[in-house]
Amino acid sequence: MITKISVEAFKSLEKLDLDLGQLNVFVGANGSGKSNLLEAIGVLSAASDGKVTDQTLMQRGVRPGVPKLYKSAFPAERQSSHIYFSASSPESHYDVSLNNPMNDPSPAWRFKTELFVRGNIKLVSRGPASRENPNTENGLAALKAVELKENDPALVFLRRLQGYVIYSPTTPVLRGVAPETQPRQPLGLSGGRLPDAVHELLMGRRANVPSQKVTREVLELIGWARSYGSAVSTDLPLSPSASSSPKVIRFVDRYMKEGRNVLSGYDASEGALYILFLAVLAVHPKAPLFSAVDNADHGLNPGLAKVLMQRFAEWILSSPHQRQILLTSHNPAVLDGLPLQDDRVRLFTVDRDNHGKTTVKRVVVDKKLLDMASQGWTLSRLWMNKLIGGMPDV
Protein backbone atom coordinates (compact mmCIF):
# COMPACT_ATOMS: atom_id res chain seq x y z
CA MET A 1 0.00 0.00 0.00
CA ILE A 2 0.94 3.66 -0.28
CA THR A 3 2.16 4.70 3.15
CA LYS A 4 3.30 8.29 2.63
CA ILE A 5 2.34 11.26 0.44
CA SER A 6 4.26 14.54 0.23
CA VAL A 7 3.17 17.74 -1.52
CA GLU A 8 4.81 21.13 -1.91
CA ALA A 9 3.51 24.37 -3.48
CA PHE A 10 0.13 23.02 -4.66
CA LYS A 11 -2.79 25.40 -4.05
CA SER A 12 -3.12 25.84 -0.25
CA LEU A 13 -0.69 22.97 0.44
CA GLU A 14 2.57 24.88 0.89
CA LYS A 15 4.36 21.86 2.39
CA LEU A 16 2.67 18.70 3.57
CA ASP A 17 3.77 15.19 4.61
CA LEU A 18 1.05 12.64 5.23
CA ASP A 19 1.33 9.10 6.64
CA LEU A 20 -1.60 7.08 5.32
CA GLY A 21 -3.46 4.08 6.67
CA GLN A 22 -5.89 1.88 4.79
CA LEU A 23 -9.01 3.95 5.55
CA ASN A 24 -8.29 7.66 5.95
CA VAL A 25 -10.92 10.23 6.91
CA PHE A 26 -10.37 13.99 6.66
CA VAL A 27 -12.63 16.47 8.45
CA GLY A 28 -12.40 20.23 8.44
CA ALA A 29 -14.09 23.48 7.56
CA ASN A 30 -15.27 24.32 4.07
CA GLY A 31 -12.30 25.69 2.18
CA SER A 32 -9.72 24.26 4.57
CA GLY A 33 -7.98 22.30 1.80
CA LYS A 34 -9.46 18.79 2.03
CA SER A 35 -10.31 18.64 -1.68
CA ASN A 36 -6.95 20.23 -2.53
CA LEU A 37 -5.26 17.28 -0.83
CA LEU A 38 -7.29 14.74 -2.79
CA GLU A 39 -6.56 16.59 -6.02
CA ALA A 40 -2.83 16.81 -5.30
CA ILE A 41 -2.76 13.01 -5.23
CA GLY A 42 -4.72 13.06 -8.50
CA VAL A 43 -1.99 15.16 -10.15
CA LEU A 44 0.66 12.79 -8.77
CA SER A 45 -1.32 9.85 -10.17
CA ALA A 46 -1.46 11.42 -13.63
CA ALA A 47 2.29 12.12 -13.53
CA SER A 48 3.03 8.50 -12.62
CA ASP A 49 0.96 7.48 -15.64
CA GLY A 50 3.13 9.60 -17.94
CA LYS A 51 1.05 12.68 -18.81
CA VAL A 52 -0.41 15.63 -16.90
CA THR A 53 -3.07 17.44 -18.94
CA ASP A 54 -6.61 18.66 -18.33
CA GLN A 55 -7.87 15.40 -19.81
CA THR A 56 -5.76 13.07 -17.62
CA LEU A 57 -6.65 15.13 -14.54
CA MET A 58 -10.39 15.16 -15.24
CA GLN A 59 -10.28 11.39 -15.78
CA ARG A 60 -9.20 11.17 -12.14
CA GLY A 61 -11.78 13.63 -10.81
CA VAL A 62 -9.40 16.60 -10.53
CA ARG A 63 -10.94 19.94 -11.44
CA PRO A 64 -9.11 21.44 -14.44
CA GLY A 65 -7.32 24.73 -13.85
CA VAL A 66 -4.53 26.97 -15.04
CA PRO A 67 -0.98 27.10 -13.60
CA LYS A 68 -1.59 30.32 -11.67
CA LEU A 69 -4.39 28.55 -9.75
CA TYR A 70 -2.55 25.27 -9.18
CA LYS A 71 0.64 26.85 -7.79
CA SER A 72 0.75 28.16 -4.23
CA ALA A 73 0.82 31.97 -4.06
CA PHE A 74 1.37 32.95 -0.45
CA PRO A 75 2.64 36.56 -0.33
CA ALA A 76 5.30 35.95 2.32
CA GLU A 77 6.88 33.07 0.39
CA ARG A 78 9.04 32.98 -2.72
CA GLN A 79 6.82 31.61 -5.44
CA SER A 80 8.16 28.30 -6.73
CA SER A 81 8.27 27.67 -10.46
CA HIS A 82 7.36 24.01 -9.96
CA ILE A 83 5.11 21.81 -7.82
CA TYR A 84 6.53 18.78 -6.02
CA PHE A 85 4.75 15.49 -5.26
CA SER A 86 5.89 12.11 -3.94
CA ALA A 87 4.43 8.77 -2.87
CA SER A 88 6.07 5.91 -1.00
CA SER A 89 5.38 2.30 -0.08
CA PRO A 90 7.59 0.02 2.02
CA GLU A 91 9.26 -1.25 -1.19
CA SER A 92 9.08 1.63 -3.67
CA HIS A 93 9.10 5.38 -4.07
CA TYR A 94 8.07 7.84 -6.77
CA ASP A 95 8.59 11.60 -6.76
CA VAL A 96 8.19 14.24 -9.41
CA SER A 97 8.31 18.00 -9.82
CA LEU A 98 6.14 19.58 -12.50
CA ASN A 99 6.15 22.99 -14.11
CA ASN A 100 3.93 24.90 -16.49
CA PRO A 101 4.64 28.60 -17.19
CA MET A 102 1.93 30.87 -15.82
CA ASN A 103 2.34 33.47 -18.57
CA ASP A 104 2.34 31.03 -21.48
CA PRO A 105 0.85 27.72 -20.29
CA SER A 106 0.94 24.65 -22.52
CA PRO A 107 -1.66 21.85 -22.71
CA ALA A 108 0.70 19.45 -20.91
CA TRP A 109 2.68 20.04 -17.75
CA ARG A 110 6.43 19.54 -18.03
CA PHE A 111 8.42 17.09 -15.93
CA LYS A 112 11.32 18.92 -14.29
CA THR A 113 12.58 16.06 -12.10
CA GLU A 114 11.44 12.47 -11.75
CA LEU A 115 12.63 9.61 -9.54
CA PHE A 116 11.30 6.05 -9.43
CA VAL A 117 12.97 3.71 -6.95
CA ARG A 118 12.63 0.08 -5.89
CA GLY A 119 14.49 -0.46 -2.63
CA ASN A 120 17.92 1.08 -3.25
CA ILE A 121 17.73 0.69 -7.03
CA LYS A 122 16.97 3.74 -9.16
CA LEU A 123 14.69 2.62 -11.97
CA VAL A 124 14.21 6.15 -13.32
CA SER A 125 16.12 9.33 -12.53
CA ARG A 126 15.73 12.58 -14.41
CA GLY A 127 16.71 16.17 -13.66
CA PRO A 128 16.96 19.49 -15.50
CA ALA A 129 20.70 18.96 -16.04
CA SER A 130 20.38 15.45 -17.48
CA ARG A 131 22.55 14.93 -20.57
CA GLU A 132 19.83 13.03 -22.32
CA ASN A 133 16.93 15.43 -22.46
CA PRO A 134 13.82 13.38 -23.29
CA ASN A 135 10.47 14.95 -24.07
CA THR A 136 9.69 16.75 -20.82
CA GLU A 137 5.93 16.46 -21.37
CA ASN A 138 6.11 12.68 -20.92
CA GLY A 139 6.91 10.83 -17.70
CA LEU A 140 9.63 8.19 -17.76
CA ALA A 141 8.29 5.99 -14.94
CA ALA A 142 5.28 4.99 -17.06
CA LEU A 143 7.64 3.98 -19.88
CA LYS A 144 9.85 2.02 -17.50
CA ALA A 145 6.84 0.08 -16.25
CA VAL A 146 6.60 -1.91 -19.51
CA GLU A 147 9.98 -3.50 -18.69
CA LEU A 148 8.99 -4.67 -15.21
CA LYS A 149 7.65 -8.14 -14.41
CA GLU A 150 4.06 -8.51 -13.23
CA ASN A 151 5.03 -9.44 -9.66
CA ASP A 152 7.61 -6.67 -9.32
CA PRO A 153 6.68 -4.64 -6.19
CA ALA A 154 7.63 -1.44 -8.00
CA LEU A 155 5.10 -2.20 -10.75
CA VAL A 156 2.40 -3.11 -8.21
CA PHE A 157 3.06 0.18 -6.40
CA LEU A 158 3.02 2.23 -9.62
CA ARG A 159 -0.22 0.67 -10.87
CA ARG A 160 -1.93 1.37 -7.56
CA LEU A 161 -0.89 5.02 -7.82
CA GLN A 162 -1.86 5.27 -11.51
CA GLY A 163 -5.35 3.92 -10.80
CA TYR A 164 -6.24 6.60 -8.22
CA VAL A 165 -9.53 8.48 -8.78
CA ILE A 166 -11.70 10.90 -6.80
CA TYR A 167 -15.40 10.04 -6.60
CA SER A 168 -17.94 12.83 -6.08
CA PRO A 169 -21.31 11.04 -6.32
CA THR A 170 -24.39 13.13 -7.09
CA THR A 171 -27.98 12.14 -6.37
CA PRO A 172 -29.35 12.56 -9.94
CA VAL A 173 -26.60 10.33 -11.38
CA LEU A 174 -27.04 7.73 -8.62
CA ARG A 175 -30.76 7.70 -9.35
CA GLY A 176 -30.09 7.18 -13.05
CA VAL A 177 -31.90 10.33 -14.17
CA ALA A 178 -28.80 12.32 -15.17
CA PRO A 179 -25.93 11.20 -17.41
CA GLU A 180 -22.50 10.27 -16.12
CA THR A 181 -19.91 12.67 -17.53
CA GLN A 182 -16.88 10.67 -16.31
CA PRO A 183 -17.65 6.99 -16.94
CA ARG A 184 -15.42 4.26 -15.54
CA GLN A 185 -15.59 0.64 -14.43
CA PRO A 186 -17.25 -0.33 -12.17
CA LEU A 187 -18.57 3.14 -11.20
CA GLY A 188 -18.43 6.55 -12.85
CA LEU A 189 -16.91 9.33 -10.81
CA SER A 190 -20.36 10.84 -10.21
CA GLY A 191 -21.91 7.47 -9.34
CA GLY A 192 -22.93 6.42 -12.84
CA ARG A 193 -23.34 2.76 -13.74
CA LEU A 194 -24.51 1.96 -10.20
CA PRO A 195 -27.32 -0.40 -11.36
CA ASP A 196 -24.89 -2.49 -13.44
CA ALA A 197 -22.31 -2.56 -10.63
CA VAL A 198 -24.91 -3.68 -8.08
CA HIS A 199 -26.08 -6.42 -10.46
CA GLU A 200 -22.49 -7.62 -10.89
CA LEU A 201 -21.99 -7.61 -7.13
CA LEU A 202 -25.10 -9.71 -6.53
CA MET A 203 -24.29 -12.15 -9.33
CA GLY A 204 -20.74 -12.71 -8.06
CA ARG A 205 -21.53 -13.14 -4.39
CA ARG A 206 -21.87 -16.95 -4.53
CA ALA A 207 -18.17 -17.29 -5.24
CA ASN A 208 -17.16 -14.39 -3.02
CA VAL A 209 -17.61 -14.70 0.75
CA PRO A 210 -16.90 -10.98 1.49
CA SER A 211 -19.53 -10.00 -1.09
CA GLN A 212 -22.09 -12.27 0.57
CA LYS A 213 -21.54 -10.54 3.91
CA VAL A 214 -21.62 -7.04 2.42
CA THR A 215 -24.75 -7.57 0.32
CA ARG A 216 -26.55 -8.93 3.40
CA GLU A 217 -25.46 -6.02 5.58
CA VAL A 218 -26.50 -3.51 2.92
CA LEU A 219 -30.06 -4.77 3.26
CA GLU A 220 -29.89 -4.36 7.04
CA LEU A 221 -28.62 -0.79 6.67
CA ILE A 222 -31.39 0.20 4.25
CA GLY A 223 -33.96 -1.23 6.65
CA TRP A 224 -37.18 -0.64 4.72
CA ALA A 225 -36.23 -2.82 1.70
CA ARG A 226 -36.94 -6.55 1.48
CA SER A 227 -34.60 -6.89 -1.50
CA TYR A 228 -32.68 -4.81 -4.00
CA GLY A 229 -31.09 -5.23 -7.40
CA SER A 230 -31.36 -3.67 -10.83
CA ALA A 231 -33.85 -3.80 -13.69
CA VAL A 232 -34.53 -2.38 -17.12
CA SER A 233 -36.03 1.07 -16.61
CA THR A 234 -39.05 0.30 -18.83
CA ASP A 235 -40.03 -2.54 -16.47
CA LEU A 236 -40.42 -0.24 -13.47
CA PRO A 237 -43.08 2.34 -12.57
CA LEU A 238 -41.17 5.41 -13.75
CA SER A 239 -42.79 8.65 -14.85
CA PRO A 240 -42.46 9.18 -18.63
CA SER A 241 -41.00 12.62 -17.88
CA ALA A 242 -38.15 11.12 -15.89
CA SER A 243 -35.07 10.86 -18.06
CA SER A 244 -33.33 7.65 -17.05
CA SER A 245 -30.53 5.29 -17.95
CA PRO A 246 -31.38 1.93 -19.59
CA LYS A 247 -31.04 0.20 -16.20
CA VAL A 248 -31.99 1.54 -12.78
CA ILE A 249 -31.79 0.35 -9.18
CA ARG A 250 -34.79 -1.75 -8.12
CA PHE A 251 -36.07 -2.04 -4.54
CA VAL A 252 -38.90 -4.14 -3.07
CA ASP A 253 -40.43 -2.34 -0.07
CA ARG A 254 -41.11 -4.66 2.88
CA TYR A 255 -44.06 -2.60 4.18
CA MET A 256 -46.09 -1.81 1.07
CA LYS A 257 -48.68 -4.22 -0.39
CA GLU A 258 -47.70 -6.73 -3.07
CA GLY A 259 -48.08 -5.39 -6.58
CA ARG A 260 -47.37 -1.84 -5.47
CA ASN A 261 -44.17 -2.33 -3.50
CA VAL A 262 -41.58 -2.14 -6.30
CA LEU A 263 -39.60 1.11 -6.39
CA SER A 264 -36.87 2.42 -8.63
CA GLY A 265 -33.81 4.38 -7.63
CA TYR A 266 -35.73 7.44 -8.80
CA ASP A 267 -38.23 7.03 -5.95
CA ALA A 268 -35.96 5.63 -3.22
CA SER A 269 -34.08 7.64 -0.62
CA GLU A 270 -30.66 8.95 -1.65
CA GLY A 271 -29.22 7.40 1.51
CA ALA A 272 -30.08 3.91 0.23
CA LEU A 273 -28.33 4.64 -3.07
CA TYR A 274 -25.26 5.92 -1.30
CA ILE A 275 -25.06 2.74 0.82
CA LEU A 276 -25.01 0.74 -2.42
CA PHE A 277 -22.36 3.05 -3.88
CA LEU A 278 -19.97 2.51 -0.94
CA ALA A 279 -20.61 -1.24 -0.94
CA VAL A 280 -19.59 -1.47 -4.59
CA LEU A 281 -16.49 0.63 -3.93
CA ALA A 282 -15.50 -1.66 -1.04
CA VAL A 283 -15.88 -5.13 -2.58
CA HIS A 284 -16.44 -5.01 -6.35
CA PRO A 285 -13.46 -6.80 -7.96
CA LYS A 286 -12.98 -3.98 -10.50
CA ALA A 287 -13.07 -1.12 -7.96
CA PRO A 288 -9.80 0.82 -7.77
CA LEU A 289 -7.22 -0.21 -5.20
CA PHE A 290 -6.53 3.44 -4.33
CA SER A 291 -9.31 6.03 -4.43
CA ALA A 292 -11.00 8.92 -2.66
CA VAL A 293 -14.58 9.98 -1.99
CA ASP A 294 -15.21 13.68 -1.56
CA ASN A 295 -18.06 14.47 0.87
CA ALA A 296 -18.58 10.95 2.18
CA ASP A 297 -21.64 11.94 4.25
CA HIS A 298 -23.75 12.38 1.13
CA GLY A 299 -27.48 12.43 2.02
CA LEU A 300 -27.09 10.53 5.30
CA ASN A 301 -28.71 11.25 8.65
CA PRO A 302 -26.32 11.09 11.64
CA GLY A 303 -27.47 7.67 12.85
CA LEU A 304 -27.02 6.05 9.46
CA ALA A 305 -23.74 7.89 8.87
CA LYS A 306 -22.25 6.41 12.05
CA VAL A 307 -23.33 2.81 11.40
CA LEU A 308 -22.47 2.95 7.69
CA MET A 309 -18.96 4.14 8.53
CA GLN A 310 -18.57 1.23 10.98
CA ARG A 311 -19.62 -1.22 8.27
CA PHE A 312 -17.56 0.47 5.56
CA ALA A 313 -14.43 0.24 7.71
CA GLU A 314 -15.08 -3.48 8.23
CA TRP A 315 -15.62 -4.01 4.49
CA ILE A 316 -12.40 -2.23 3.56
CA LEU A 317 -10.21 -3.84 6.23
CA SER A 318 -11.44 -7.37 5.46
CA SER A 319 -11.09 -7.04 1.68
CA PRO A 320 -8.50 -9.40 0.16
CA HIS A 321 -7.69 -6.65 -2.37
CA GLN A 322 -6.01 -4.41 0.26
CA ARG A 323 -7.98 -1.38 -0.89
CA GLN A 324 -6.98 2.05 0.32
CA ILE A 325 -9.56 4.83 0.62
CA LEU A 326 -9.48 8.54 1.47
CA LEU A 327 -12.74 10.20 2.56
CA THR A 328 -13.69 13.78 3.35
CA SER A 329 -16.68 14.51 5.56
CA HIS A 330 -18.59 17.27 7.32
CA ASN A 331 -20.87 15.00 9.38
CA PRO A 332 -19.72 14.64 13.03
CA ALA A 333 -21.45 11.26 13.33
CA VAL A 334 -18.99 9.78 10.81
CA LEU A 335 -16.23 10.14 13.42
CA ASP A 336 -18.13 8.03 15.96
CA GLY A 337 -18.24 5.13 13.51
CA LEU A 338 -14.45 4.94 13.05
CA PRO A 339 -12.55 2.13 14.84
CA LEU A 340 -9.52 4.32 15.54
CA GLN A 341 -7.95 1.72 17.84
CA ASP A 342 -7.02 -0.07 14.60
CA ASP A 343 -3.95 1.71 13.19
CA ARG A 344 -5.13 0.95 9.65
CA VAL A 345 -7.95 3.49 10.23
CA ARG A 346 -6.82 7.09 10.56
CA LEU A 347 -8.64 10.35 11.23
CA PHE A 348 -7.14 13.69 10.22
CA THR A 349 -8.32 17.22 10.97
CA VAL A 350 -7.68 19.85 8.32
CA ASP A 351 -7.26 23.56 9.09
CA ARG A 352 -5.83 26.75 7.61
CA ASP A 353 -3.18 28.49 9.73
CA ASN A 354 -2.81 32.26 10.24
CA HIS A 355 -1.11 32.52 6.83
CA GLY A 356 -3.81 30.57 5.01
CA LYS A 357 -1.73 27.41 4.59
CA THR A 358 -3.43 24.05 4.95
CA THR A 359 -2.32 22.01 7.95
CA VAL A 360 -3.26 18.37 8.50
CA LYS A 361 -3.10 16.74 11.93
CA ARG A 362 -3.74 13.11 12.76
CA VAL A 363 -6.05 12.36 15.69
CA VAL A 364 -4.33 9.60 17.67
CA VAL A 365 -6.05 7.47 20.30
CA ASP A 366 -3.84 8.23 23.30
CA LYS A 367 -4.40 8.21 27.08
CA LYS A 368 -5.89 11.70 27.04
CA LEU A 369 -8.43 10.74 24.38
CA LEU A 370 -9.31 7.50 26.18
CA ASP A 371 -9.78 9.36 29.48
CA MET A 372 -12.16 11.83 27.83
CA ALA A 373 -14.01 8.95 26.19
CA SER A 374 -14.52 7.36 29.61
CA GLN A 375 -16.16 10.62 30.70
CA GLY A 376 -18.66 10.47 27.83
CA TRP A 377 -16.80 12.56 25.25
CA THR A 378 -17.40 11.07 21.82
CA LEU A 379 -15.20 12.03 18.87
CA SER A 380 -18.07 13.97 17.35
CA ARG A 381 -18.50 15.96 20.57
CA LEU A 382 -14.76 16.65 20.75
CA TRP A 383 -14.80 17.87 17.15
CA MET A 384 -17.86 20.08 17.61
CA ASN A 385 -16.28 21.63 20.71
CA LYS A 386 -13.06 22.45 18.81
CA LEU A 387 -10.92 20.14 20.93
CA ILE A 388 -9.29 18.14 18.12
CA GLY A 389 -9.08 20.78 15.36
CA GLY A 390 -10.79 20.95 11.99
CA MET A 391 -13.68 23.11 13.20
CA PRO A 392 -14.11 26.68 11.88
CA ASP A 393 -14.14 29.60 14.29
CA VAL A 394 -17.52 31.04 13.35
N, C-alpha and C positions, 0 to 999 in steps of 0.2 A: 504493500500500500504506500501511498504518498504521505510521508510523515512530517514534512516541513515545506512551507511556502514562504518566499521572501519577495517583497515588492519595494521598489524605490521610484519616487517621482511620478506616480500615476494618480491623477486627479487629486483627491484629498489624502491619499496614502503617500506621505512624504518619505517614510521609511518604516517598514513593517516586517516583522518575523513572526511566523505563526506555526505552532506545533499542532498538527492535526491528529484527531482520533478517527474512529470509523464513522460515528454519527456526531456531527458538529452543529451546534445551534447558536445563532448569533442574534442577540436582542439589543435594541438601542432605539434612540429617537429617530423620527423621520429626518432624513438628510444627514445622518451621522456617518455614513460611509459603508453601510452593510452591502448595498448593491455594488458599490465601487469595488469592494473586495472580491465579490463573486465574478465581476467582469474582468478584474485584473487576471484572475486565473483563466478566464476565457481567452484573453490575449495571449497568455503563456501557452495555452493549449494550441492555439492557431500557429504560433511560432514553432512549436515542436512538430507540427504537421507540415511545416515548410513554407507557409505563405500567410502573411497578415494583411488582409484587405477587408473592405466593408463586407464583402460576400462571405469570407471565411469567419468573420466575427459574428455576423448575423446568424449564420448556421449554428452557432454555439449559444445564441441568445444574448449576445453582447450588443448593446445599442450602438449604432454607427455614429461616428463623430469625426471631428477634424483635429489635427495635432494640437492646436492651441487649447482645445478642451480636454484632451487626454493627458497632457503634461501638467504636472503640478506647477502652480504659479503663486506661491506664497511670497509676499513682498519682502520679507526679511531674509529670504534665501536666494542664493545664486541659482538662476534658472538653468537646469540641466538640459543639454541638447538631446539626451536620450533617456529612455525609460528602461529600468532593469527589473528582470523577473527571474526567479529560480524555483525549482522543485526538487525534492530529495526523497529517496526511499532508503532503506537500510543497505541496498546493494548498488544503487545508481543515483546519478545526479545530472540535472540539466539546468543550465542557466544561459540567459540571452539578454543582450541590450539592443533595443530597437530605436530607430530614429526616423523621423519624417519632418522635413523642414516646414515650419509654420507659415512662412511667407510664400512658399511655392510647393505645396504638398503634392505628392504623387499618389496614384491609386494604391500602391503597395508600400508598406513600411520596409525600411532597409535594416538588414542585420548588421550591427556594428561589431559585436562580439558574440561568440557562441561556444559553449563548452558542453560536451556530452561525455560522461564518465561512467565506467563500470568498475567498481572497486577502486584500484589505483591506476587503472588503464584508461588513458584518454582515447576515446573513440572518435571524437571530433573536437578540434580546437581551431578557432578562427578569431583574429583580431584585426584592427584597422591597419596594422603594419605588416600583415601577412604578405609574403612574397607572391604567393599565388592568390590572385584577387578574384575569386569566383563572383558570379552574379549576386550582388548583395540583397536582392529582393527575394532570394530563395534560401531557405534554411538547409544546412548540411546534415543535421541529425536525421531528418526524414529520409534523405538519400542514403545515409549510412544504414538505416534500418533494413533495407533490402538485402544487405549482406549478412545480417544476423540470423542465427538459427531460431526456430520457433520457441524453444525452451530457454533461450538466453534471458536472464533476469533483466538486462538492459532493455531488451525488446518488449518484454512484458510491462515494464515500467513506462516506456515511451508510449505504448498503445493505450494504457490506462489514461495517461495525460492527454493524448490526442483525442480520446473519446469524450472528454468532458463537455457537458452542456448545462445551460441554465434553464430550468422550466419556470414558466410564469403562467400557470393555468388560469383560464378565464371561464366564467360560468356559461356564456353562450356557446363556446367551443366544446366544453364538456357536455353540454346538453345535446350537441349535434345540430344546432340551429344557426351556427355561424361557421364559415370556412376556416380551416387551419392554414395559416400563412407560412408556417415553418414545419413542414411534415418531416417525420422521422419514424424509425422503427424502435420500439413498439408504440411509442407515444410521440405526438407532435409537441413542440415546445409550449404551445398554448393549451394542450390537453386533447388535441385532435387524435382521432383513431381509437378513442377509449372503448367503444363497443367491440371493435375487432380484438383489441388487446385483452379485454375481459373474457371474450369467447375463447381465445387461445389459452388463457390461464385456466379456465374451467375444463377445457378439453384435455389439457396436459396434466391435470392434478392426479390422475390415477397412477402415473409413473413418477410423481414428484411428491414426496411426503411433506416438505415445507409448504408446497402449494395447497395441499389438502388442509393443513392447519390454518393457513391464512384465509382461504376462501370460506372456511367455516366461521372464523372469527369476524370476518367482514359482515356476515349476516347478523351476528350478535351485536355488532356496533351499530348497524343501521336500525335494528330493533323492530320497526314496523313492517319489514318485508319478510315474506315467507320464502321467497326465492328471488334470484336475479340472474341476468344473462344479457343476451343481445338478440335483436330481431330485425328483420327488414322493416324499414319505416312504414311501408304501405300496409303492413299487417297489424299496426297498432293504432289506437284511437287518437290520431294527431289531427289538429286543425289544418285544413287545406292552406291556410294563410301562413302556417309555420314552415319556413324554409328549413329543410333538414338534410342530413347526410343520408346515404343509402341505407346505413344501419344505425340503429340507436340502442341505447341501454333499455332493457326491459325489466320491470319489477312486478312481482305479484304481491299485492297488499294482503297481510294476514287478517285484517279486520273488516275489509269490505266484502260484500256478498259476491259469490261466484258469478262470473259473467260480466261483472263490472269492477273487477279488482285488478285489472292489468293496467299498468302505468308505463309511460315512456320516460326517458330521461328529461324530456321537455316538461313533464308535470311533477317530477320528483324533487325533493329538496336538494339544494346544491351541496349540502353537507354529505349526503349519501354518495354523490358523484365524486366528491373529493376523497372519500374513504377508498373508493374503487381505484382512483388515480394513484394514491400512495401505495396501495396493495400491489398494483402492477409494477410500479417503480421498484418495489422491494424484492419481488420474487420472479418476475417474468424473465425467462432465460436471455432475452435480447435487450433487456434494460442495460443502460451504461453502467460500467463498474465505478465510474467517478462522475458525480453530477451534483447539481445544486437545485434547490427549490426556493424561489423568492416569494416571500409572504406565505409561509407554510400554515397559517391559521385561516386560510381561505374559507369563509362562510361557515365557521364552526362556532357553536356556543361553548362557553368555558368548560362545562362538564365533558362534552364530547372531545374537545381539544386535549384535555388532560389524558383521557383514556386512550384516545387514538395515538397520542405520542408514546404512551407506554407500550402499546401493541407494535407501533412502527419500529421502536427501538428493538423489540424482541425479534421482529421479522428481519431487520437488517443484521443484527448480531448473529443470528442463527443461519444466515444464508451461506451456502457453500461457495458462493461466488465472491465472497469477501468484498462486498460493495461498500463504497465510501460516499457519504452524503453530507452536503452542507445545506442548512436550512436557515432562513431568516424569519423572524416572527415578531409580532407586536402584541400577542395574546399572553397575559401573565400565566394563564392556566397551563400553557405548554410547558413551562418550567417545572411545574409540579408533577408532570408525567415522565420526567427524565431520570433514569437510574444512574445518577452521577457517581455512585460508589464504584461503578464499573469504569475503569480508565479509558475504555474504548469510546465512551460517551462523554462529550465535552461541551460545556456551556461557556460562551464568551459574551461579554458586554462590550458594546461599541459606543464610543463617545467622540466628541470633538474637543480638543484642548483649547486654551485661551488664544492660540494662534490659528485655530480652525483646522488643525491637522487631526486626522482620524487616529484614535488610539484603540487598541483591542486588548482586553484583559480577560484571562481565563478565570472562571469561578471554580475554585478548588474546594472539595469537601475536606475541611480541616477541623480541628478541635473546636474552634470558635463557631464554625457553621453548625457542627453537630450539637453544641451546647444550646445555640439559639433554636435549633429544630426541636430539642427536648422541651423548650419553653413554648412551643406552639408556633414558631415562626416558620412558615412555609417559604419556599423560594420565591413564589409569586408575591408574597407579602414583603419579603426583603427587597425585591426589585421595585415594587410600588412605593416603598418608603425610602428609596434612594440609598440603600445600604450596600448594594453590590455594584452600582454603576449602571450605565446604559439607560438612565431615565432623565428626560429633559427637565430643566429648571424652568417650569412655566407656572 
